């Protein structure tokens, strides 16, 4: 069953459903803005991966917890609940680095292209397979 609000078009100008702030920042950028370095984030991520989901939920809700632990625990719990690994992927990319991607640039054309100006030559070339 479709949600009626999702089926309505946006209004011109202001519309309360429109996100005027843009895309939310990546969790890694939030932590960097708070002053945490790469080594801090990696160490915290390595530690958090050994916690259960209930422990992560407790840490994310604790207002007295360090910001890095609370934000990271909240991101991991959110990923777990959604079944979506966006935050976890972001941490892993920072932890291990982006894998190298290779592209095969060899192009093998098995069907040669002929530009023919007269119909007789075109017919001969098209019927070569039959010979």
C-alpha positions, -999 to 999 in steps of 0.1 A, spaced: 0 0 0 15 34 -10 18 63 13 -4 91 0 22 117 9 48 100 -13 25 103 -43 20 141 -42 43 163 -63 64 189 -46 49 225 -45 68 254 -62 88 273 -37 86 262 -1 74 226 6 78 212 41 87 178 27 117 192 8 151 188 25 166 223 21 198 214 40 210 190 13 223 155 20 233 147 55 271 147 61 290 114 61 296 101 96 334 102 91 332 139 83 312 146 114 339 130 135 366 149 117 348 182 123 347 173 160 385 171 160 391 133 159 419 121 137 422 91 115 440 70 142 412 78 168 385 68 144 402 36 134 409 26 170 373 32 180 359 13 151 382 -17 158 369 -17 194 332 -12 185 332 -42 161 335 -65 191 304 -51 209 270 -66 207 241 -46 192 226 -41 227 259 -27 240 261 -4 210 226 8 216 235 16 253 266 35 243 247 55 216 220 66 241 244 75 270 247 113 271 279 110 292 297 89 266 325 103 245 313 118 212 333 95 190 319 64 207 283 77 207 283 87 171 300 55 159 278 33 180 247 51 167 259 47 131 266 9 136 232 4 153 214 23 125 231 2 99 222 -30 117 185 -20 120 182 -9 84 202 -38 70 222 -11 52 260 -8 56 266 28 46 282 40 79 301 7 83 313 9 47 326 44 54 345 33 84 360 3 66 371 25 37 389 47 61 403 17 80 416 -4 51 415 21 22 396 20 -10 403 -12 -30 421 -6 -63 398 -10 -93 413 -22 -126 396 -16 -159 403 -38 -189 409 -14 -218 415 -40 -245 388 -38 -271 384 -67 -295 361 -59 -324 351 -92 -341 326 -74 -364 345 -51 -388 327 -20 -400 327 -11 -437 315 21 -452 302 13 -486 289 39 -511 273 17 -537 246 -10 -533 264 -37 -553 294 -37 -530 271 -36 -500 253 -67 -512 286 -86 -517 298 -78 -483 266 -88 -466 266 -121 -483 302 -130 -474 290 -153 -446 271 -174 -470 302 -181 -492 
